[in-house]
Amino acid sequence: MVGFKTLDDIGNIDGKRVLVRVDLNVPVTEGKVTDATRIERIAPTIAELSGKGAKVILLAHFGRPKDGPSPEFSLEPIAKATADVLGRPVGFAPDCIGDKAASAVAAMDNGDVLLLENTRFYKAEEKNDPDFTEKLAANGDIFVNDAFSAAHRAHSSTEGLAHLLPAFAGRTMQAELDALEKGLGNPARPVVAIVGGAKVSSKIDLLMNLVKKVDALVIGGGMANTFLAARGTDVGRSLCEHDLAKTAKQIMIEAAEAGCAIILPVDGVVAREFKAGAASETVAISEVPADGMILDVGETTVKTVADWIDRAATLVWNGPLGAFEIEPFDRATVAAARHAAARTKAGKLISVAGGGDTVAALNHAGAADDFTYVSTAGGAFLEWMEGKPLPGVDVLKG
């Protein structure tokens, strides 16, 4: 990974206190972690540091506590889940700074793992307050950031610490940055992007950036309706942001100037109501009934998307092609995802995907495991795709 210091550059850490920023913002129900994917992602970094004799001190946030410490946002239950994933004990300190944290760190043996309490119990964390950052740094000799998902935030535990301690990217961060470099930084061409989801308004910056970087942009989901309407197509009662017609036209103009092909649906699966098993029909986009809603793209469009995937050397995906949560409107997303997965597995495609709905859609299709890389970072992945700087990444350059 060019330009970033990784664990390969860290040197001898036997007996060193290593502060590791991780993402433990996992779903918890009745005190139990219901999806340990993010914990599993950070396990290699923790195991490597521990195996080299470091005292591994985990920093993380959980939820959005507003008024200081709160039992519902405590990381203590997550310490137990982390221990289960690692297959070894994980200590817990009821604070991330001060005497309680210092005492817990002082009691560690080489190779031990300790989780400190939620950094967001202090408002100073999100303000990147220098005094708070120094208090965090007091418990470490080295800083490792393994939380790409929080890298778009310039907080004390994501950005500030890297100015006070020798800083390195953990293995999860390294894998993410390597994948993103292959996706848009220095990709094999042609590059095709698939962008779906409900609204153009939430992805204007993304679309504006992509048309300058990719060879073809497939637009699906509700946002495709806004582009179709901007071109004069009647989309009936479909989700559509008619007030963004001017923006959609501008994106298409910039795409044409950059030589980026815009791929919009030519047919759609239309229903009169949005519910599972609703009666539906596939019609040409020019023939959407006035009382109909486009809830998925049709078979002809899916074939076009598959053809573009076949042409691509690199695929970047953010957002489903239709309302995949409800059958039968998941068919296009499933078909395209499985096609991309098969091309990737055959060694013919580099595929990078991310975003909450995207991860859920690829899992639903049973395709996620065969993609080159699937990012679990929501906001950070989106901001990277938008071409915005990521403070928690930039500070690791050196």
N, C-alpha and C positions, 0 to 999 in steps of 0.2 A: 504494500500500500504506500504509494509515493507521497511524501510530504507530511506524514503523520508518524509520531513515535508510538510504537506498540510494545507489547510485552517482550518482544524480541530484543528491544533496546534497553530493558530495565536493569540489567546487571544483577549483582548478588543482592538478594532480598532476605536472606536468612536472618530472622530476628527483627526485621523491619516492620513497622506498623504501616499497613497499606490501607488507605481509605478508598473504598471502591463504591462509586456511585452506580446504583443498579435501578432497574425498573421493577418494583414490586407492587405496582398499582393494578392488582389482580382482582377479579370478581370474588367477593366473599358473601356467603349466605349463612346466617346463624352461626357465625364464628368459624366457618370452614371455607377454605379456598376451593372454588368449583372449577377453575381452569388454571392449571399450573404452567401453561405454555411459557410465560415470561420468566418464571423461575427456572425452567428447564434450559432456556436460552442462556442464562448467566452462569449456569453450573460449570461449564468448562473453564471460565476465567477464575472462579473461586477455587476450583480443584487445582488448577495450575499454580496459583499463588500460594495456596496452603501447602501443596506438595513441595514447594521450594523453601518452606520454613517461614513464610511470612505470617504475621498476625493480621488476619483479614477482617477489616472493620467495614461493614456494609452501611451505606447511607442511602436512604430512599424516602419518597413521599408516598402518601396514601390518601386518595380522595382530596377534598377541598375544605379542610377545617377552617372555620371563619373566626372563631373566638378562642384560639389557643388550644391546649390539650383537651381531647375529648375521647372517651372510651371507644366510641364507634369508629374512630379513625386511627386507633392504635395499631401498630405493626406487630404486636406480640403474637396474635394468631398466625401471622404470616411467617414468623420465625420458625414455628413448628412445621409448617408446610415446606419451608425451605430445607429444614433438616431432613424431612422425608425424601425430598428430591435428591439431596446430596448424599443421603445415606450416612450421615454423621451428625453429631450434636452441633447446634447453632445457639450460642448464647444470646441473651437479650438484655439491653440496658434501657431503663425507662425514661431516658432523656438522650438527646444527641449532642449536648454540650454540658459543661459544668461538672460538678463533683461526681454525680451518678455515672456519667459517661466515662469520666477519667478513671474512676475506681474500677469499672468493668474492664476497661482497656488494660489497666495496670495488672489485673489478675490473669491476663491471657498468657498462655504458653505459645511457643512457636508452632505454627500450623493451625491454631484455633481460629474459629469463625464466630464473629459477634455481629449482631444486628442492632443498630442504634434506633431509638424511637423516631417517629415521623418528623422530618426536618421542617415540614410546613406547620408544625405547632408553633413556630416562630414566624411572625410576619416579616421579620428581617431576612428570612431565607429568600422570599420572592423579590425583595428589594435589592438583593445582592449587597447587603450592608457589610462594609468592611470589618466592623467590629465582630459581627456574627461569624463572618467567614474566618476570621482569625481564631475564634473559639472552636470552630470545626477543625481547623488545621492543627490546633494544639494536640489533637489525638493521633496525628499521622506524621509519617516521614515521607511518604510517597502518595500521590493521587492517581487513581486509575478510573477513567470514566467508561462505563460499560452500558450506559443508558442513552442510546441514540434517540429514543422516543422522547426524552426530555431535553435534547440538545438544542431545540429552538428557543429555549428559555435561558436568559442570562441571569441565573440564580446563583446563590452562594455555592451550593453543592454541585452545580453543573458547569459553572464558568469561573466563579471567583477563586475556588481552591487551586485552579491551574496556574494562578499568578503567584501563589504562595509556596507551592510544593512542586517538585519534579512531576510532570504530568504525562500520562500515557493512555492510549486507547486499549480497552480490554478486547477480548476475542470477539464478543458479540458486536461491539462498536466497529471493530476492524472488518468483520464479515459484512456488516451493513454498508460501510463506506466502500468496500471493494465492489459490492453488488451495484451500488448506485453509480460508481464510476463506469462500470460496464453498461449500465442502463442509459445514462445520458451524458456523463462526463466525457468519456472517450469510447463511444460505442462502436461495435461492428455494424456496418450499414448494409442494407437499408434498415432504418428504425421505424417501427410502427407503434403508435400509442393508441390504447383503447381507453376512453374516458366516458364514464356513465354517471348515473346518479340522478337525483331529482331536479336540481336547479343549477342554471348557469350562474346565478348570482353568487353562489358559494365557490365557484371555480373560474372566475374571470381571469385572475392572475395566472392560474395554472394553464388555461387555454392559450393566453397571450404568449406565455413562455414556450409552450410546446410547439406551436406552429413555426417557431424559429429554429427548433432543434431536431424535429423529426421529419421523416419523409412522407408519412401519411398519418392522419389523425382520424380514428373512428370515433364518432360521437353517438352514444346510445342513451338509454334511460329517458327520464322526463326532459332532460336538457336538450335532447335531439328535437323535441317538439318545438322548442323556442327557435331553433335554427330553421326548421321547416316552415314555421309561421313567418319568420323573417323573409323567407324566399317566396311567400305568397300562398303557401299550402294551408288549406283549412284543416285543422287538427281536431275539430269537434269539441268535445268536452274534456280532452286530454289535459293533463297538467302542462301548463305553458306560461312562461313569463313574457307576455306580450309587450310589456314596457321595456324589455331588453332587446327588442328587435334591432335597434341601432347598434348595440354592442355586438350582437351576433354577426351583423353585416360587417362590422369593422374587423372582427376576428377572421372572417372569411376573406376579406380584402388582404389582410396581413399574411394569411396563409398562402394566397395566390402569389403575392410578391416574394415570399420566401421559397416558393416551389414546393409547398406542402399540400398534398392532396387531402381534401376534407371528404370523409366517407359518411354519408347520412343514410338512414333507412329508406328503402324503396318500397317496402311493404311492412305491415304491422299487424299484430294480433290485437283485435279490438273487442271490447266487452262493454255492456251497458252498466255494469256494476263491478265494484272492486271487492271481490271476495273469492275465497277458495272455491274452485269448481264452477265458477260463473260461466255461463254460456258465452262462447267466443267464436270469432271467425277471423280468418286472415284475409286482408284486403290490400290492394295497392294503396300507397300513401295518398295518392290523389283521389281516392274514393272512400275516405273515412266518413262514416255517417255523422250527421250533425249531433246526434245524441250518443255517439260512441266515444270511448276512451282508448287510446293506444297504450297497452300495458306491457307489450313486448315487441321485439322486432320479429319479422317473419322469416320464413325459410330461405327466401331468395337473398335477403340481407345477410343471414347467417352464412350462406355460401360465399358471399362477397367478402365477409370478414375473414372466413377461413382462407380464401384466396390471398388476402393481404398478409395473413399470418404465414402462409407458405412462402411468400416473397421475402419476408423479413429475416434479417439475421439477429435482430434484437427487438423484443417486445416489452413495452412498459404499460402496465395496466392499473387503472384506478377507477373503480366504479362499475356496477353491473349494467348489462344491456337492457334489462327489463325489471319488472317488479318480482325479483327472483324469490322473495320470501313466500309467495303464494303460487301454488300450482293452478293452472298450467303455464303461468307467466315466467317460469324459470328456465324454459327450454332453451332459449337462445344463449343465455349466459352459460348454462351447463355445457351446451354443444361447443361453444367457442373455447371455454376453459379446457375442456377435455382435448380439443384439437391442439391447443397451444401446449398442453402438458405432453401430449404424444410427440409433437415435434421436438420439444425440449429433451425428452427421454431418449429420442433417437439421435441426439447430438447435433440437431440442425437449427436450434434456436436458443438464444439466451433470453430468458423470461424473468422479469422483475415486476413484482406486484406489491401493492400496499394500500392501506386505508381500511378502516373497520368493516365497511360493507363488502369491500373486495375480498378480504380474508374470509369473511363468512360465506361469500358466494363461492369462492374456490373450494372451501371445505365442503360446502353443500354439494358441489360437483364431484368431490373426491379427487380433485386435481392438484391441490396445494402441494402435496409432497413431491410432485414431479416438476414443479417450477424451479428455475435456477435459484431464486430467492423470493421469499414472501416476507415482507416487513410487517412487524406488529406495531410499528410506530405510526400512529395516526397523524397528529398535527405536524410532527417533524418531517415525516415522509412527504406530506402535502406541500410544506414550505420548501423542501428541497426541490420538488417537481416544479414549484413556482419560480425557482431560481433565486430564492432569498438566502441571505447568509444565515448560518446556524452558529450562534455564539459558542455553544458547547463543543462544536467540532473545530471551529476556527482557532480556538485557543490551544488546541492540541498540535497545531502545525509547528514545525520547527526543524 
